[in-house]
Amino acid sequence: MVTDPSSFAAEWCDAWNAHDLERVLDHFHDDVLFTSPVAAAILPETRGQVHGEDALRAYWSEGLRRIPDLHFTVEQVFAGVDTVVIQYRNQKGVSVSEVLIFDGDRVKSGHGTYPVGAENPAGA
């Protein structure tokens, strides 16, 4: 479990805002599973499920290419048993929650969640 969820969230956000993909990926296991409706929109063949660090790199690289003004502002951080939820506002002003399940100090699975009824949640 991450020992300081708030520090983790701040580092995660800083890495995203720097568009430093390798720094973001450092938080994730090599065999990570990540789910997101944005993944389904950007890479339809994934059906919203991205398996493994290489596939996650490909997805997020394409996302950064399509959303050059990507920027996050952390609003709230929640902690549970082996779980951190980062609620943030994206560059479009949409409130998003990232649900991160940890194995040790790295994310084993992550789930991007968006408001119900939001059109094109990524702005891609």
RAZI-V166516 format. One record per pair of residues at least 6 apart in sequence whose C-alpha atoms are under 8 Angstrom apart, sorted by sequence separation. I is the first residue (numbers start at 0). J is the second residue. D is the distance in whole Angstrom. If there is no record, write none. Layout:
i: [I I]
j: [J J]
d: [D D]
This chain:
i: [1 14 39 49 63 77 78 88 89 100 101 38 39 40 76 77 87 88 99 100 101 113 14 15 38 39 76 77 86 87 99 100 14 38 39 49 76 86 87 99 100 37 38 75 76 86 99 36 38 74 75 85 86 98 99 11 35 73 74 75 84 85 97 98 34 35 73 74 84 85 97 98 34 73 74 84 97 98 11 33 34 72 73 83 84 96 97 32 33 42 71 72 82 83 95 96 32 33 41 71 72 82 83 95 96 32 71 82 83 95 31 32 70 71 81 82 94 95 30 31 38 41 69 70 81 93 94 30 31 41 69 81 93 29 30 33 68 28 29 28 29 27 93 24 91 91 24 20 20 20 18 18 16 15 16 15 16 15 66 66 65 12 12 12 62 9 8 8 5 4 4 4 31 32 33 34 35 36 31 32 33 34 35 36 8 28 30 31 32 33 34 35 26 27 28 31 33 4 26 27 28 40 0 1 25 26 27 0 0 37 41 37 36 37 1 0 0 1 0 1 0 1]
j: [7 20 45 55 69 83 84 94 95 106 107 45 46 47 83 84 94 95 106 107 108 120 22 23 46 47 84 85 94 95 107 108 23 47 48 58 85 95 96 108 109 47 48 85 86 96 109 47 49 85 86 96 97 109 110 23 47 85 86 87 96 97 109 110 47 48 86 87 97 98 110 111 48 87 88 98 111 112 26 48 49 87 88 98 99 111 112 48 49 58 87 88 98 99 111 112 49 50 58 88 89 99 100 112 113 50 89 100 101 113 50 51 89 90 100 101 113 114 50 51 58 61 89 90 101 113 114 51 52 62 90 102 114 51 52 55 90 51 52 52 53 52 120 52 121 122 56 56 59 60 63 69 69 69 70 70 71 71 122 123 123 71 72 73 123 73 73 76 76 76 77 78 106 107 108 109 110 111 107 108 109 110 111 112 85 105 107 108 109 110 111 112 104 105 106 109 111 83 105 106 107 119 80 81 105 106 107 81 82 119 123 120 120 121 101 101 102 103 103 104 104 105]
d: [7 7 6 6 7 6 6 4 7 6 5 7 5 8 7 5 6 6 6 6 7 7 6 6 7 4 6 7 7 5 8 5 6 5 7 8 5 6 6 6 6 7 7 6 6 4 4 5 7 8 5 6 6 6 7 6 5 7 6 7 6 5 7 5 5 7 6 5 5 7 6 6 5 4 7 4 5 8 8 6 6 5 7 6 6 6 6 7 5 7 6 5 7 5 7 5 6 7 8 6 7 6 7 6 7 5 5 5 8 5 6 6 6 6 6 6 7 7 7 5 7 8 7 5 5 8 7 4 6 7 6 7 8 6 6 7 7 8 5 7 8 7 7 7 8 7 7 7 7 7 7 8 7 8 5 7 6 7 7 6 6 6 7 7 7 8 8 7 6 7 8 7 7 7 6 6 6 7 5 5 5 5 5 8 6 6 7 5 6 6 6 7 8 5 6 8 8 7 5 4 6 8 7 7 8 6 6 5 7 8 8 7 8 6 7 6 7 7 5 5 6 8]
